Amino acid sequence: MAVSSNIVEAEEWLSRGDKFVRENEMTKALECYTRSIEENPRSSFAYFKRGNIFLDKQYIKDALNDYNNAIGLNPNFSFAFFKRGTLYLEAGYNDLALNDFDKAIDLNGELSFAYYKKAICYIRMRSFEQASECLNKAIEHNPAYADAFLQRGNIHFELEEFELALEDYSKAIAIDPSLYKGMISRAITNTKMGRLQEATRDYSKALAVDKKSVEALNYRGLVYMKMKAYELAIKDFSESIEIDPSNPEVYNNRGIAHFYMKKFEPAVWDYTHAIELNQETADLFYNRGNAYLNLKMYEDAFADYSNVILLDPFYIAAYYARGNALMYMQEYTEAIKEFTKALSYNAKMYTAYTARGNAYIKLRYYKKAIEDFTLAMEVDSTLPSAYLYRGHAFRLSGKNEFAAKDFNRFLHIAPASSPNINSIKMWLRRNGYDIQL
């Protein structure tokens, strides 16, 4: 009689616990489930439900003990296997999680979410074919499973099957029109495919769901930059910064947008704020160096490029840029060293050959300059500037016939908008050479 009374009281405590769960009073629910277990230590449901609260509170060991007890008392408890598998999944034990999800499915083949979680295991293991099979099963049992379509879309994206990814993301959004992750994923895919207008529309939809999403604002700003809509990009980056002023990446992005608009002072301001938040990223110093260079603040530019090299000694562009800064500072011998360093890392860097050649011209080492311009041509025989500069080097060294050949080659391949065309034609006529177009 006492045992029967205990079971009844245990059920009452279980019901009270369920009520508190519905009211989101988890601490009170935990107390009720514990009392239920005290009244009836063989109640698998009480252990299971208390385990769920422990898992929600991230008391992993306590949750695991309760799920183990629930399964020990009822080896056919499919949901207990599912929840224990979820615990293992969150803890990173993929193999244990897979075993539990398989057991849950064996006991109840209709558990679409068990197939879904099993797919997540396989995705983490980068076993995409098996993950897709599980997601197909989840969708088969629940055709309105938006997250399953979303994850299958992610697999298609990973495999660069972008059209199929778009189809799945669109299905997920159709099922759940407020699915923020689906909108972001579809926007990223559209961006990857060059469908920029579609991408901006999806980011705007994501912002309608969460107007303070710095992720959507930043990504949409990047798409606007690709569209050369720099004012719109700056607006998005500024809104993102207003919401979260601690993200150096967004300051950097806004700095790049300002740079493209030739607003170099605001660009420096943005890069400086990004550097204050993150002093370990070489790109930030490199970008600010470029802005300083355009402001003719050559020593500041040189200092930033030097910081780049301190952070990353293999940042080839920084040696080239530092050489350019030295050229403006008329430190030609030092500039040559920088261009030479860049070429030691990348012998195909034709811009470094032409830059070093121009430094040699400044020092009147015309033979060395000609050699460098010739090396630039060997890398890219269609480079107009190499023929122009070598022509000047030949002219300065008194070899006008060779200069005329290079100038004619320059006229043949240079864009019609080149500012040097008229002066080269005048030189050829003045020196009695034909213009060969």
C-alpha positions in Angstrom: 0.0 0.0 0.0 2.9 2.4 0.9 4.6 1.6 -2.4 1.5 2.5 -4.3 1.1 5.7 -2.4 4.7 6.6 -3.2 4.1 6.0 -6.9 1.1 8.3 -6.9 3.0 11.0 -5.0 5.9 10.6 -7.5 3.5 11.2 -10.4 2.2 14.3 -8.7 5.7 15.7 -8.3 6.3 14.8 -12.0 3.2 16.7 -13.0 4.3 19.7 -11.0 7.7 19.6 -12.5 6.1 19.6 -16.0 4.0 22.6 -15.1 7.1 24.5 -14.0 8.9 23.6 -17.2 6.0 25.1 -19.2 6.3 28.2 -17.1 10.1 28.3 -17.6 10.7 27.8 -13.9 13.5 25.4 -14.3 15.0 25.4 -10.8 11.5 24.6 -9.3 11.0 21.9 -12.0 14.4 20.4 -11.0 13.3 20.2 -7.4 10.0 18.5 -8.3 11.7 15.9 -10.5 14.2 15.2 -7.7 11.3 14.7 -5.3 9.6 12.4 -7.8 12.8 10.3 -8.0 13.0 10.2 -4.2 9.4 8.9 -4.0 9.9 6.4 -6.9 13.6 5.7 -7.8 12.4 3.4 -10.6 10.7 6.2 -12.6 12.6 6.4 -15.9 10.6 9.5 -16.9 11.6 11.4 -13.8 15.3 10.7 -14.5 14.8 11.6 -18.2 13.1 14.9 -17.5 15.6 15.9 -14.8 18.4 15.0 -17.2 16.9 17.4 -19.7 17.1 20.3 -17.2 20.6 19.4 -16.3 21.6 19.4 -20.0 19.9 22.7 -20.5 21.9 24.1 -17.5 25.1 22.5 -18.9 25.5 20.2 -15.9 26.8 17.6 -18.2 27.8 14.8 -15.7 24.5 15.1 -13.9 22.6 14.9 -17.1 24.6 11.9 -18.3 23.9 10.1 -15.0 20.2 10.7 -15.3 20.0 9.6 -19.0 22.0 6.5 -18.0 19.5 5.7 -15.2 16.5 6.3 -17.5 18.0 3.9 -20.1 18.9 1.4 -17.4 15.4 1.4 -16.1 13.8 1.3 -19.6 16.1 0.0 -22.4 13.4 0.8 -24.9 13.3 4.5 -24.1 14.0 5.9 -27.5 13.9 9.6 -26.4 16.4 8.9 -23.7 18.8 7.5 -26.2 18.2 10.5 -28.4 18.9 13.0 -25.6 22.0 11.2 -24.5 23.1 11.2 -28.1 22.5 15.0 -28.1 24.6 15.3 -25.0 27.5 13.3 -26.6 27.1 15.4 -29.8 27.4 18.7 -27.8 30.4 17.3 -25.9 32.1 16.4 -29.2 31.9 12.6 -28.9 30.6 11.9 -32.4 31.0 8.1 -32.3 29.0 7.7 -29.0 26.4 10.1 -30.3 26.0 8.1 -33.5 25.5 4.9 -31.5 22.7 6.5 -29.5 21.0 8.0 -32.4 21.1 4.6 -34.2 19.6 3.0 -31.1 16.9 5.7 -31.0 16.0 5.1 -34.6 16.0 1.3 -34.2 13.4 1.8 -31.4 11.4 4.4 -33.2 12.0 4.8 -36.9 9.8 7.9 -37.1 12.2 10.1 -35.1 13.0 12.6 -37.8 15.1 14.7 -35.4 17.3 11.6 -34.6 18.1 11.4 -38.3 18.8 15.1 -38.3 21.2 15.0 -35.3 22.9 12.0 -36.8 23.4 14.1 -39.9 25.0 16.8 -37.8 27.5 14.2 -36.5 28.4 13.2 -40.0 28.8 16.9 -41.1 31.2 17.4 -38.3 33.1 14.4 -39.5 32.9 15.8 -43.1 31.1 12.6 -44.2 28.8 14.5 -46.4 27.3 11.6 -48.3 26.2 9.9 -45.1 25.0 13.2 -43.7 22.8 13.8 -46.9 21.3 10.3 -46.5 20.3 11.1 -42.9 18.8 14.5 -43.9 16.9 12.9 -46.7 15.4 10.5 -44.1 14.6 13.3 -41.8 12.8 15.2 -44.6 11.0 12.0 -45.6 9.5 11.6 -42.1 8.9 15.3 -41.7 8.6 17.2 -45.0 8.2 20.5 -43.0 11.6 20.1 -41.3 13.1 23.6 -42.2 16.4 22.9 -40.4 17.0 19.7 -42.3 16.6 21.6 -45.6 19.0 24.2 -44.3 21.7 21.7 -43.4 21.3 19.9 -46.7 21.8 23.2 -48.4 24.9 23.7 -46.4 26.3 20.4 -47.6 25.5 21.4 -51.2 27.3 24.7 -50.6 30.4 22.8 -49.2 30.4 20.7 -52.3 30.1 23.8 -54.5 26.7 22.6 -55.8 25.3 26.1 -55.5 22.1 25.8 -57.4 21.1 22.8 -55.3 22.1 24.8 -52.2 19.8 27.6 -53.3 16.9 25.2 -53.8 17.2 23.8 -50.3 17.7 27.2 -48.6 14.6 28.5 -50.5 12.6 25.4 -49.3 13.7 26.1 -45.7 12.6 29.7 -45.9 9.3 28.8 -47.5 8.6 26.5 -44.5 9.8 29.1 -42.0 9.7 32.6 -43.4 11.5 33.9 -40.3 14.4 31.5 -40.7 17.3 34.0 -40.3 20.1 31.4 -41.0 18.4 30.4 -44.2 18.3 34.0 -45.5 22.0 34.5 -44.6 23.0 31.2 -46.2 21.1 31.9 -49.4 22.6 35.4 -49.5 26.1 34.1 -49.2 25.4 31.5 -51.9 24.0 34.2 -54.2 27.1 36.3 -53.6 29.3 33.4 -54.5 27.4 33.0 -57.7 27.6 36.7 -58.5 23.9 37.3 -58.0 24.5 40.4 -55.9 21.0 42.0 -56.1 19.5 38.8 -54.9 22.0 38.6 -52.1 21.2 42.2 -50.9 17.5 41.3 -50.8 18.2 38.3 -48.6 20.3 40.3 -46.2 17.6 42.9 -46.0 15.1 40.1 -45.2 17.4 38.9 -42.5 17.5 42.4 -41.1 13.8 42.5 -41.1 13.9 39.5 -38.7 16.8 40.9 -36.6 17.3 44.6 -37.3 20.4 44.6 -35.0 22.2 41.8 -36.9 25.8 43.0 -37.3 26.4 39.9 -39.4 23.8 40.8 -42.0 24.8 44.5 -42.0 28.5 43.7 -42.5 27.8 41.1 -45.2 25.4 43.4 -47.0 28.0 46.1 -46.8 30.5 43.8 -48.4 28.1 43.0 -51.3 27.5 46.8 -51.8 31.2 47.2 -52.1 31.3 44.5 -54.8 28.6 46.5 -56.5 30.7 49.7 -56.0 27.8 51.2 -54.1 30.3 52.5 -51.5 27.9 55.0 -49.8 25.5 52.2 -49.1 28.3 50.0 -47.8 29.5 52.8 -45.5 26.0 53.2 -44.2 25.7 49.5 -43.3 29.2 49.3 -41.7 28.4 52.5 -39.7 25.1 50.9 -38.4 27.0 47.8 -37.5 29.6 49.8 -35.6 26.9 51.6 -33.7 25.4 48.3 -32.6 28.8 46.7 -31.8 31.8 49.1 -31.7 34.2 46.3 -30.7 34.5 44.6 -34.1 37.8 45.5 -35.9 36.7 43.8 -39.1 33.9 46.2 -39.6 36.1 49.3 -39.1 38.5 47.8 -41.6 35.7 47.2 -44.1 34.5 50.8 -43.8 38.0 52.0 -44.2 38.3 50.1 -47.4 35.0 51.6 -48.7 36.4 55.1 -47.8 39.6 54.2 -49.5 37.8 53.3 -52.8 36.0 56.6 -52.6 39.4 58.3 -52.2 38.4 59.6 -48.8 41.8 58.7 -47.3 41.6 60.6 -44.0 38.3 58.8 -42.9 40.0 55.6 -44.1 43.0 56.2 -41.8 40.6 56.9 -38.9 38.8 53.6 -39.5 42.0 51.6 -39.9 43.4 53.2 -36.7 40.3 52.1 -34.8 40.6 48.6 -36.2 44.3 48.5 -35.1 43.4 49.7 -31.6 41.1 46.7 -31.3 43.4 44.3 -33.0 47.2 44.9 -33.2 48.1 41.5 -34.5 46.6 41.6 -38.0 49.1 42.6 -40.7 46.3 43.5 -43.2 45.1 46.4 -41.0 48.6 48.0 -40.9 49.0 47.4 -44.7 45.6 49.1 -45.5 46.4 52.1 -43.3 49.9 52.3 -44.9 48.2 52.6 -48.3 45.9 55.4 -47.1 48.9 57.2 -45.6 50.7 56.8 -49.0 47.9 58.5 -50.8 47.9 61.3 -48.3 51.6 61.7 -49.1 52.5 60.9 -45.5 55.3 58.7 -46.6 57.1 58.2 -43.3 53.8 57.1 -41.6 53.2 54.7 -44.6 56.7 53.3 -44.3 56.2 52.7 -40.5 52.9 50.9 -41.1 54.5 48.7 -43.8 57.3 47.9 -41.4 54.8 46.8 -38.8 53.3 44.5 -41.4 56.6 42.8 -42.0 57.2 42.5 -38.2 53.9 40.7 -37.9 54.4 38.6 -41.1 57.9 38.5 -42.6 56.5 36.8 -45.8 54.0 39.6 -46.6 55.5 40.3 -50.0 53.3 43.2 -50.9 54.6 45.1 -47.8 58.2 45.0 -49.1 57.0 46.3 -52.5 54.9 49.0 -50.8 57.8 50.0 -48.5 59.9 50.4 -51.6 57.3 52.7 -53.1 57.3 54.8 -49.9 61.0 55.1 -50.1 60.8 56.1 -53.8 58.6 59.1 -52.8 61.1 59.9 -50.0 63.8 59.9 -52.7 65.6 57.1 -50.9 66.3 55.2 -54.1 69.1 52.9 -52.9 67.0 51.7 -50.0 64.0 51.4 -52.3 66.0 49.0 -54.5 66.7 46.8 -51.5 63.0 46.5 -50.7 62.0 45.7 -54.3 64.8 43.1 -54.4 63.5 41.5 -51.2 60.0 41.3 -52.7 61.5 39.6 -55.8 63.4 37.2 -53.6 60.0 35.9 -52.5 58.3 36.1 -55.8 60.4 36.2 -58.9 57.3 36.7 -61.1 56.4 40.0 -59.5 56.7 42.2 -62.6 55.6 45.4 -60.8 58.7 45.0 -58.5 60.9 44.8 -61.6 59.5 47.9 -63.1 59.6 49.8 -59.8 63.2 48.7 -59.2 64.0 49.7 -62.8 62.7 53.2 -62.2 64.8 53.4 -59.0 67.8 52.5 -61.1 66.9 55.3 -63.6 66.8 57.8 -60.7 70.3 56.7 -59.8 71.3 56.8 -63.6 72.1 53.1 -63.6 70.5 52.7 -67.0 71.9 49.3 -67.9 70.5 47.8 -64.7 67.1 49.6 -65.3 67.0 48.1 -68.9 67.7 44.7 -67.4 64.8 45.0 -64.9 62.3 46.2 -67.5 63.3 43.3 -69.8 62.7 40.9 -66.9 59.3 42.4 -66.4 58.5 41.8 -70.0 59.6 38.2 -69.7 56.9 37.8 -67.0 54.3 39.6 -69.0 55.1 40.5 -72.6 51.8 42.6 -72.9 52.8 45.1 -70.1 52.7 48.6 -71.7 54.6 50.3 -68.8 57.6 48.0 -69.2 58.1 49.1 -72.9 57.5 52.7 -71.9 60.0 52.6 -69.1 62.6 50.7 -71.0 62.2 53.1 -73.9 63.0 55.9 -71.5 66.0 54.1 -70.2 67.3 53.5 -73.7 66.7 57.2 -74.5 68.5 58.4 -71.4 71.5 56.1 -72.3 71.6 57.5 -75.9 70.2 54.5 -77.6 67.4 56.2 -79.5 66.8 53.4 -82.0 66.1 50.9 -79.3 64.0 53.6 -77.5 61.9 54.1 -80.7 61.2 50.4 -81.0 60.0 50.2 -77.4 57.9 53.4 -77.7 56.2 52.0 -80.8 55.5 48.8 -79.0 54.1 50.8 -76.2 51.8 52.7 -78.6 50.6 49.4 -80.1 49.5 47.8 -76.8 48.7 50.8 -74.5 45.1 51.7 -73.7 43.9 54.7 -75.8 43.4 56.6 -72.5 47.1 56.4 -71.5 48.3 59.9 -70.7 51.8 59.2 -72.2 50.6 58.5 -75.8 50.8 62.1 -77.1 54.2 62.8 -75.6 55.7 59.6 -77.0 54.3 60.4 -80.5 55.9 63.9 -80.3 59.2 62.4 -79.4 59.2 59.9 -82.2 58.3 62.6 -84.8 60.9 65.1 -83.4 63.6 62.5 -83.6 62.6 61.3 -87.1 61.1 57.9 -86.3 58.0 56.5 -87.9 54.9 55.9 -85.7 54.0 52.3 -86.2 50.4 51.6 -85.1 
